């Protein structure tokens, strides 16, 4: 769950934790590991795969089939948009954790930023 800036500089900060939280949220939604070499090449990296799926408007297909109660489309979209904001490669574009909590608790969708690919 290493933020890109940590991999480059070795320094951690609050935004690094936000990145890690985003990865954990994506794991919870999908039931997948962050990196899985047993999957096809385009699906090995969870974050990259999710960006591709959401960008292709296939977000309904990412939900863990083992989840007992499937989330509503609205709740799924809110969680995915929040997670994708958290894993933005640019740490300055990631929300603060207090903002993440508000995004997840809100009935509205998070304001989408252009997610860096």
C-alpha positions as CSV (number, residue, x, y, z in Angstrom):
1,X,0.0,0.0,0.0
2,X,3.0,2.2,-0.6
3,X,2.2,5.7,-1.9
4,X,4.2,6.7,-5.0
5,X,6.0,9.6,-3.3
6,X,7.2,7.2,-0.6
7,X,8.7,4.8,-3.2
8,X,10.5,7.8,-4.7
9,X,11.6,9.7,-1.6
10,X,11.3,7.4,1.4
11,X,9.2,10.0,3.2
12,X,5.8,9.4,4.7
13,X,3.1,12.0,5.5
14,X,-0.6,12.2,6.1
15,X,-1.3,12.0,2.3
16,X,0.7,8.7,2.2
17,X,-1.8,7.3,4.8
18,X,-4.7,8.5,2.6
19,X,-3.2,6.6,-0.3
20,X,-3.0,3.5,1.9
21,X,-6.6,3.9,3.0
22,X,-7.7,4.2,-0.6
23,X,-6.0,0.9,-1.4
24,X,-7.6,-0.8,1.6
25,X,-11.0,0.6,0.5
26,X,-10.5,-0.8,-3.0
27,X,-9.5,-4.2,-1.5
28,X,-12.8,-4.2,0.6
29,X,-14.9,-3.4,-2.5
30,X,-13.2,-5.9,-4.8
31,X,-12.0,-8.7,-2.5
32,X,-8.6,-8.5,-4.4
33,X,-5.1,-8.0,-3.3
34,X,-3.3,-4.8,-4.2
35,X,-0.9,-6.8,-6.5
36,X,-1.8,-10.2,-7.8
37,X,0.6,-11.8,-10.3
38,X,-1.9,-14.7,-10.8
39,X,-4.2,-12.3,-12.8
40,X,-3.9,-11.2,-16.4
41,X,-1.3,-8.5,-17.0
42,X,-3.9,-5.6,-17.1
43,X,-5.3,-6.8,-13.8
44,X,-2.1,-7.3,-11.7
45,X,-2.1,-3.9,-10.1
46,X,-5.4,-3.2,-8.3
47,X,-5.3,0.6,-8.5
48,X,-4.5,0.6,-12.2
49,X,-7.2,-2.0,-12.9
50,X,-9.8,-0.1,-11.0
51,X,-9.0,3.1,-12.8
52,X,-9.4,1.3,-16.1
53,X,-12.7,-0.3,-15.1
54,X,-14.2,2.9,-13.8
55,X,-12.9,4.8,-16.8
56,X,-14.6,2.2,-19.0
57,X,-17.9,2.6,-17.1
58,X,-17.6,-1.0,-15.8
59,X,-17.6,-0.3,-12.1
60,X,-20.4,-2.7,-11.3
61,X,-18.1,-5.5,-12.4
62,X,-15.5,-4.8,-9.7
63,X,-17.6,-5.8,-6.7
64,X,-16.4,-8.8,-4.8
65,X,-18.8,-11.6,-5.8
66,X,-18.5,-13.0,-2.3
67,X,-20.0,-9.9,-0.7
68,X,-23.2,-11.1,1.0
69,X,-25.2,-7.9,0.4
70,X,-24.4,-6.1,-2.8
71,X,-24.0,-2.3,-2.3
72,X,-26.4,0.0,-4.1
73,X,-25.1,1.6,-7.3
74,X,-25.0,4.9,-5.5
75,X,-23.0,3.6,-2.6
76,X,-20.6,1.8,-4.9
77,X,-20.0,4.9,-7.0
78,X,-19.5,7.0,-3.9
79,X,-17.0,4.5,-2.4
80,X,-15.1,4.1,-5.7
81,X,-14.9,7.8,-6.4
82,X,-13.6,8.4,-2.8
83,X,-11.0,5.6,-3.1
84,X,-9.8,6.8,-6.5
85,X,-9.4,10.3,-5.0
86,X,-7.3,8.8,-2.2
87,X,-5.0,6.9,-4.6
88,X,-4.3,9.9,-6.9
89,X,-0.5,9.7,-7.8
90,X,-0.2,13.4,-7.0
91,X,-0.3,13.6,-3.2
92,X,-1.4,17.3,-3.4
93,X,-4.6,16.2,-5.1
94,X,-5.5,13.6,-2.4
95,X,-8.1,14.7,0.2
96,X,-7.4,14.9,3.9
97,X,-8.7,12.0,6.0
98,X,-11.4,14.3,7.4
99,X,-12.6,15.0,3.9
100,X,-12.5,11.2,3.1
101,X,-14.8,10.6,6.1
102,X,-17.2,13.3,4.9
103,X,-17.2,11.9,1.4
104,X,-18.1,8.4,2.6
105,X,-20.8,9.6,5.0
106,X,-22.4,11.9,2.5
107,X,-25.4,11.1,0.3
108,X,-23.8,13.0,-2.5
109,X,-21.0,11.8,-4.7
110,X,-17.5,13.2,-4.1
111,X,-16.6,15.9,-6.4
112,X,-14.7,14.0,-9.1
113,X,-11.3,15.3,-9.9
114,X,-9.7,14.2,-13.1
115,X,-7.9,11.1,-11.9
116,X,-4.4,10.9,-13.0
117,X,-3.6,7.8,-14.9
